[in-house]
């Protein structure tokens, strides 16, 4: 079942779902192992990616979502592609 309106969710949850949607729509992020959590209106990103660029992209995408006050990037870079 797909939720079409997020109006019934608390503000932090709405923001998390919007970040999740943005990640799914981004071809570079949709298959990454990134967990998205909230701390109030702050987004917390955790997980593993292969490059620093991927970690930075995730942080930039999350930070670009309306309502996000701050992004705490706790993503681990497991292997730098060279």
C-alpha positions as CSV (number, residue, x, y, z in Angstrom):
1,X,0.0,0.0,0.0
2,X,1.4,3.4,-1.0
3,X,0.8,6.4,1.1
4,X,-0.2,9.4,-1.0
5,X,-0.4,12.0,1.7
6,X,2.0,12.5,4.6
7,X,-0.2,15.0,6.3
8,X,-1.2,12.6,9.1
9,X,2.5,12.1,10.2
10,X,4.4,14.2,12.8
11,X,6.6,16.8,11.2
12,X,9.9,14.9,11.8
13,X,8.4,11.7,10.3
14,X,7.1,13.7,7.2
15,X,10.6,15.0,6.7
16,X,12.2,11.5,7.1
17,X,9.7,10.1,4.5
18,X,10.5,13.0,2.1
19,X,14.3,12.3,2.5
20,X,13.6,8.6,1.9
21,X,11.6,9.5,-1.3
22,X,14.4,11.7,-2.6
23,X,16.9,8.9,-2.0
24,X,14.7,6.4,-3.9
25,X,14.4,8.8,-6.8
26,X,18.2,9.4,-7.0
27,X,19.8,6.7,-9.2
28,X,23.0,6.9,-7.3
29,X,21.4,6.6,-3.8
30,X,18.5,4.3,-4.3
31,X,20.5,1.1,-4.0
32,X,22.8,2.3,-1.1
33,X,22.6,0.9,2.4
34,X,21.7,4.2,4.1
35,X,19.4,4.4,7.1
36,X,17.5,7.6,7.6
37,X,16.4,8.7,11.1
38,X,15.3,11.9,12.7
39,X,16.2,13.8,15.8
40,X,13.5,16.4,15.9
41,X,13.9,18.2,12.6
42,X,17.4,17.0,12.1
43,X,18.2,14.1,9.9
44,X,20.6,11.4,11.0
45,X,22.2,9.3,8.2
46,X,23.9,6.0,9.0
47,X,25.1,3.0,6.9
48,X,27.9,2.1,4.6
49,X,28.8,3.4,1.2
50,X,31.9,2.8,-1.0
51,X,33.1,6.4,-1.5
52,X,33.3,9.8,0.2
53,X,31.5,11.3,-2.8
54,X,28.5,9.0,-2.1
55,X,28.5,10.0,1.5
56,X,28.6,13.7,0.6
57,X,25.8,13.2,-2.0
58,X,23.5,11.6,0.6
59,X,24.2,14.5,3.0
60,X,23.5,17.1,0.2
61,X,20.3,15.4,-0.9
62,X,19.0,15.1,2.7
63,X,20.0,18.7,3.5
64,X,18.0,19.9,0.4
65,X,14.7,18.6,1.7
66,X,12.4,21.4,2.9
67,X,12.2,21.5,6.7
68,X,15.5,19.8,7.4
69,X,17.4,21.9,9.9
70,X,20.6,19.9,10.0
71,X,22.1,16.7,8.7
72,X,24.2,14.5,11.0
73,X,26.2,12.3,8.6
74,X,27.3,9.1,10.4
75,X,27.8,7.2,7.2
76,X,30.8,4.9,7.1
77,X,32.9,4.8,3.9
78,X,33.8,1.1,3.6
79,X,36.0,1.3,0.5
80,X,37.3,4.3,-1.4
81,X,37.1,3.6,-5.1
82,X,40.3,4.6,-6.8
